[in-house]
């Protein structure tokens, strides 16, 4: 492909990127969308990256997850990370000036233009005047929907192998929930996989109602249920926490639990006021998972496909 075509794509992409990012990080009232718990993990990874404390295996992190779980929003929040930092993030704030370049790219858009990841990155190196092998400055590369590139695994393996002499690049790549099943053994030894799941109930309450959980209560209940030696110990443990549980739920909106089980797993659905519309959106996500992810990954008998929606 002619270099002018790469240049045209890149310049057009960069011109649209700020507006695209804002559409993900702000709500309709221009308030910052809340972050999910997993944001804290990646905030820490970026801090380690900028302070030269990142583990070798963490240079490339793959983030698989089902459609609608918030992968793109997370990448955009990391791309615009300054807006989500607080005063106690002083170490990260003081080292952000070490981040020489950051780039978010939607790999599905590359696919539409017939551009491979490898081709684009070679152009990017030349355009920015660096070589990944001898990179001296910090580069953050955010790759969304990386599975759209047929050779995504080979590309990431090449990046890892080319940067063994330094830790000046951090790649965070999202992909479909089945992406880790397609990783070859060579790649799996070179990357960290952090799967993003639908929201927990306490995440749902934070995003929907700005209601914070009682610190430590969730972990305590989990330990009681799964680590008790018998049913009596479970009962006694839960009974001891009943007052905390009641005080939490007394101020929780009516039917919040029912709404969570029906539509609360997906971050986008909690912003939809009309519940019928929200249910339709969730059903559309499920149908896309069946048609584009499950059926596309494996061959199933007709009778099996008919049961997938259930």
C-alpha positions as CSV (number, residue, x, y, z in Angstrom):
1,X,0.0,0.0,0.0
2,X,1.3,3.5,-0.8
3,X,2.6,5.5,2.1
4,X,0.3,8.3,1.2
5,X,-2.7,6.0,2.1
6,X,-1.3,5.3,5.5
7,X,-0.6,9.0,6.1
8,X,-4.2,9.9,5.0
9,X,-5.7,7.3,7.4
10,X,-3.5,8.3,10.3
11,X,-4.1,12.0,10.0
12,X,-7.8,11.5,9.6
13,X,-7.9,9.2,12.6
14,X,-5.9,11.6,14.8
15,X,-8.2,14.5,13.8
16,X,-11.3,12.5,15.0
17,X,-9.8,10.9,18.1
18,X,-10.3,13.8,20.6
19,X,-14.1,14.0,19.9
20,X,-14.4,10.2,19.8
21,X,-12.6,9.9,23.2
22,X,-14.9,12.6,24.8
23,X,-18.0,10.7,23.6
24,X,-16.8,7.7,25.8
25,X,-15.5,9.5,28.9
26,X,-18.3,12.0,29.3
27,X,-22.0,11.5,29.8
28,X,-24.7,13.5,28.1
29,X,-24.3,16.2,30.8
30,X,-20.6,16.5,30.2
31,X,-19.8,14.8,33.5
32,X,-17.0,12.2,33.6
33,X,-18.4,8.6,33.4
34,X,-17.4,6.6,36.5
35,X,-14.6,4.1,36.2
36,X,-14.9,0.4,36.9
37,X,-12.8,-1.4,39.4
38,X,-10.5,-2.7,36.7
39,X,-9.4,0.8,35.9
40,X,-7.4,0.9,39.2
41,X,-5.4,-2.1,38.0
42,X,-4.4,-0.4,34.8
43,X,-3.8,2.9,36.5
44,X,-1.2,1.1,38.7
45,X,0.3,-0.6,35.6
46,X,0.8,2.8,33.9
47,X,2.4,4.2,37.1
48,X,4.8,1.2,37.2
49,X,5.5,1.7,33.5
50,X,6.4,5.3,33.9
51,X,8.6,4.7,37.0
52,X,10.5,1.7,35.4
53,X,8.9,-0.8,37.8
54,X,6.8,-2.8,35.3
55,X,7.4,-6.5,35.2
56,X,8.6,-7.8,31.8
57,X,5.4,-9.9,31.3
58,X,3.3,-6.8,31.9
59,X,4.6,-4.9,28.8
60,X,1.7,-6.4,26.8
61,X,-1.6,-6.9,28.5
62,X,-4.6,-8.5,26.6
63,X,-8.0,-7.6,27.9
64,X,-10.6,-10.0,26.6
65,X,-14.3,-9.7,27.4
66,X,-17.8,-10.0,26.0
67,X,-19.4,-7.3,24.0
68,X,-20.8,-4.4,26.0
69,X,-18.6,-5.0,29.1
70,X,-16.9,-1.6,28.7
71,X,-13.6,-2.4,27.1
72,X,-13.6,0.6,24.7
73,X,-14.6,2.9,27.5
74,X,-11.8,1.6,29.7
75,X,-9.2,2.2,26.9
76,X,-10.5,5.7,26.4
77,X,-10.3,6.5,30.1
78,X,-6.7,5.3,30.0
79,X,-6.0,7.4,26.9
80,X,-7.4,10.5,28.8
81,X,-6.1,9.3,32.2
82,X,-5.3,12.8,33.5
83,X,-9.0,13.5,33.9
84,X,-9.4,10.5,36.2
85,X,-6.5,11.1,38.5
86,X,-7.0,12.4,42.1
87,X,-4.7,14.4,44.3
88,X,-3.4,11.3,46.0
89,X,-2.2,9.9,42.6
90,X,0.8,12.2,43.1
91,X,3.4,9.6,41.9
92,X,1.6,9.0,38.6
93,X,0.8,12.7,38.1
94,X,4.5,13.7,38.7
95,X,5.7,11.1,36.1
96,X,3.1,11.6,33.3
97,X,5.6,14.0,31.6
98,X,7.7,10.9,30.9
99,X,5.0,9.6,28.6
100,X,6.3,10.7,25.2
101,X,3.5,9.4,23.1
102,X,0.1,7.6,23.5
103,X,-2.0,6.2,20.7
104,X,-5.5,4.6,20.7
105,X,-6.3,2.8,17.6
106,X,-9.5,0.8,16.7
107,X,-8.1,-2.2,14.8
108,X,-11.5,-2.8,13.1
109,X,-11.0,0.5,11.3
110,X,-7.6,-0.7,10.1
111,X,-9.3,-3.9,8.9
112,X,-11.9,-1.8,6.9
113,X,-9.1,0.0,5.1
114,X,-7.2,-3.2,4.4
115,X,-4.3,-2.2,6.7
116,X,-2.7,-4.8,8.9
117,X,-1.4,-4.0,12.4
118,X,2.1,-4.8,11.3
119,X,1.9,-2.4,8.3
120,X,0.5,0.4,10.4
121,X,3.0,0.1,13.1
122,X,5.9,0.2,10.6
123,X,4.4,3.4,9.2
124,X,3.9,4.7,12.8
125,X,7.6,4.1,13.6
126,X,8.7,5.9,10.5
127,X,6.3,8.8,11.0
128,X,7.3,9.3,14.6
129,X,11.0,8.7,14.0
130,X,11.6,5.9,16.4
131,X,12.6,2.2,16.3
132,X,10.8,-0.1,18.8
133,X,14.0,-2.1,19.2
134,X,16.0,0.8,20.5
135,X,13.2,2.9,22.0
136,X,14.4,5.4,24.5
137,X,11.2,7.2,25.4
138,X,7.9,5.9,26.9
139,X,5.2,4.9,24.4
140,X,1.6,3.8,25.4
141,X,-0.2,1.8,22.7
142,X,-3.9,1.1,23.1
143,X,-5.3,-1.4,20.6
144,X,-9.1,-1.9,20.6
145,X,-10.7,-5.0,19.0
146,X,-7.3,-6.4,18.2
147,X,-8.8,-9.7,17.1
148,X,-9.9,-8.1,13.8
149,X,-6.3,-8.4,12.6
150,X,-5.7,-11.9,11.3
151,X,-2.1,-11.9,12.7
152,X,-2.6,-10.1,16.0
153,X,-0.9,-12.8,18.0
154,X,2.2,-12.7,15.8
155,X,2.3,-8.9,15.9
156,X,2.2,-8.8,19.7
157,X,4.8,-11.6,20.0
158,X,7.1,-9.5,17.6
159,X,6.6,-6.4,19.8
160,X,7.6,-8.3,22.9
161,X,10.6,-10.0,21.4
162,X,11.8,-6.7,19.8
163,X,11.7,-4.9,23.2
164,X,13.6,-7.4,25.4
165,X,16.3,-4.8,26.0
166,X,14.0,-2.2,27.5
167,X,10.6,-1.5,29.1
168,X,9.7,1.6,27.2
169,X,6.5,0.4,25.5
170,X,3.3,-0.6,27.2
171,X,0.6,-2.3,25.0
172,X,-2.9,-2.8,26.2
173,X,-5.1,-4.6,23.7
174,X,-8.8,-5.5,24.0
175,X,-10.4,-8.4,22.2
176,X,-13.4,-10.8,22.1
177,X,-14.0,-13.1,25.0
178,X,-12.7,-16.0,23.0
179,X,-9.4,-14.4,22.1
180,X,-7.4,-16.2,24.8
181,X,-8.5,-19.5,23.3
182,X,-6.7,-18.5,20.1
183,X,-3.4,-17.6,21.7
184,X,-0.5,-19.8,20.8
185,X,1.7,-21.1,23.6
186,X,4.6,-18.8,22.5
187,X,2.4,-15.7,23.0
188,X,0.8,-16.8,26.2
189,X,4.2,-16.8,27.9
190,X,4.8,-13.2,26.7
191,X,1.6,-11.5,27.8
192,X,-0.6,-11.0,30.7
193,X,-4.3,-11.6,30.3
194,X,-6.8,-9.7,32.4
195,X,-10.4,-10.6,31.5
196,X,-13.1,-7.9,31.9
197,X,-16.4,-9.3,33.1
198,X,-19.9,-7.8,33.3
199,X,-20.4,-5.6,36.4
200,X,-20.8,-6.8,40.0
201,X,-23.8,-5.6,41.9
202,X,-21.7,-3.1,43.9
203,X,-20.3,-1.7,40.7
204,X,-23.9,-1.4,39.3
205,X,-24.9,0.6,42.4
206,X,-22.0,2.9,42.1
207,X,-22.6,3.7,38.5
208,X,-26.4,3.8,38.6
209,X,-27.0,5.4,42.0
210,X,-23.6,6.6,43.2
211,X,-24.1,4.3,46.2
212,X,-20.8,3.1,47.7
213,X,-20.4,-0.3,49.2
214,X,-19.5,-1.0,52.8
215,X,-15.8,-1.4,52.9
216,X,-14.8,-5.1,53.2
217,X,-18.4,-6.4,53.5
218,X,-18.4,-8.2,50.1
219,X,-15.2,-10.1,50.9
220,X,-16.4,-11.0,54.4
221,X,-19.6,-12.5,53.0
222,X,-17.7,-14.4,50.4
223,X,-15.4,-15.9,53.0
224,X,-18.3,-16.9,55.2
225,X,-20.2,-18.6,52.3
226,X,-17.2,-20.4,50.7
227,X,-14.8,-20.9,53.6
228,X,-17.1,-22.1,56.4
229,X,-16.8,-25.7,57.4
230,X,-20.5,-26.4,57.5
231,X,-24.0,-24.9,57.0
232,X,-24.2,-24.0,60.7
233,X,-21.1,-21.9,60.5
234,X,-22.4,-20.2,57.3
235,X,-25.7,-19.4,59.1
236,X,-23.9,-18.0,62.2
237,X,-21.5,-15.9,60.1
238,X,-24.3,-14.4,58.0
239,X,-26.4,-13.8,61.0
240,X,-23.5,-11.8,62.6
241,X,-23.4,-9.6,59.5
242,X,-27.2,-9.2,59.2
243,X,-27.2,-5.7,60.7
244,X,-24.6,-4.5,58.3
245,X,-26.5,-6.0,55.4
246,X,-29.8,-4.5,56.5
247,X,-28.4,-1.1,57.0
248,X,-26.9,-1.2,53.5
249,X,-30.1,-2.3,51.7
250,X,-32.4,0.0,53.7
251,X,-31.2,2.9,51.6
252,X,-30.9,1.0,48.3
253,X,-33.5,1.9,45.7
254,X,-36.5,-0.5,45.6
255,X,-36.2,-3.3,43.0
256,X,-32.5,-2.5,42.4
257,X,-31.6,-6.1,42.8
258,X,-34.2,-7.2,40.2
259,X,-33.0,-4.5,37.8
260,X,-29.4,-5.6,38.2
261,X,-30.2,-9.2,37.3
262,X,-32.1,-8.1,34.2
263,X,-30.0,-5.3,32.8
264,X,-27.3,-4.4,35.3
265,X,-24.3,-6.3,33.9
266,X,-23.6,-3.9,31.1
267,X,-22.4,-0.4,31.9
268,X,-24.2,1.2,29.0
269,X,-27.6,-0.1,30.0
270,X,-27.8,1.7,33.4
271,X,-27.9,5.0,31.6
272,X,-31.1,4.0,29.7
273,X,-34.2,5.3,31.5
274,X,-36.7,3.2,29.6
275,X,-36.3,-0.3,31.0
276,X,-37.9,-2.0,28.0
277,X,-35.3,-0.2,25.8
278,X,-32.6,-1.4,28.1
279,X,-33.8,-5.0,27.9
280,X,-33.7,-4.7,24.1
281,X,-30.1,-3.5,24.1
282,X,-29.1,-6.4,26.4
283,X,-30.8,-8.9,24.1
284,X,-29.0,-7.3,21.1
285,X,-25.7,-7.8,22.9
286,X,-26.6,-11.4,23.6
287,X,-27.6,-12.1,20.0
288,X,-24.3,-10.5,18.8
289,X,-22.4,-12.7,21.2
290,X,-24.1,-15.8,19.7
291,X,-23.9,-14.8,16.1
292,X,-20.5,-13.1,15.9
293,X,-18.5,-14.7,18.7
294,X,-19.8,-18.2,19.6
295,X,-21.0,-19.4,16.2
296,X,-18.0,-17.7,14.5
297,X,-15.6,-19.5,16.8
298,X,-16.8,-23.0,16.4
299,X,-19.1,-25.1,14.3
300,X,-22.3,-26.2,16.1
301,X,-25.2,-28.4,15.1
302,X,-28.4,-26.7,14.2
303,X,-30.2,-28.0,17.3
304,X,-27.4,-26.6,19.5
305,X,-27.6,-23.2,17.9
306,X,-31.3,-23.1,18.5
307,X,-30.6,-23.5,22.3
308,X,-27.9,-20.9,22.6
309,X,-30.2,-18.0,23.3
310,X,-31.7,-19.7,26.3
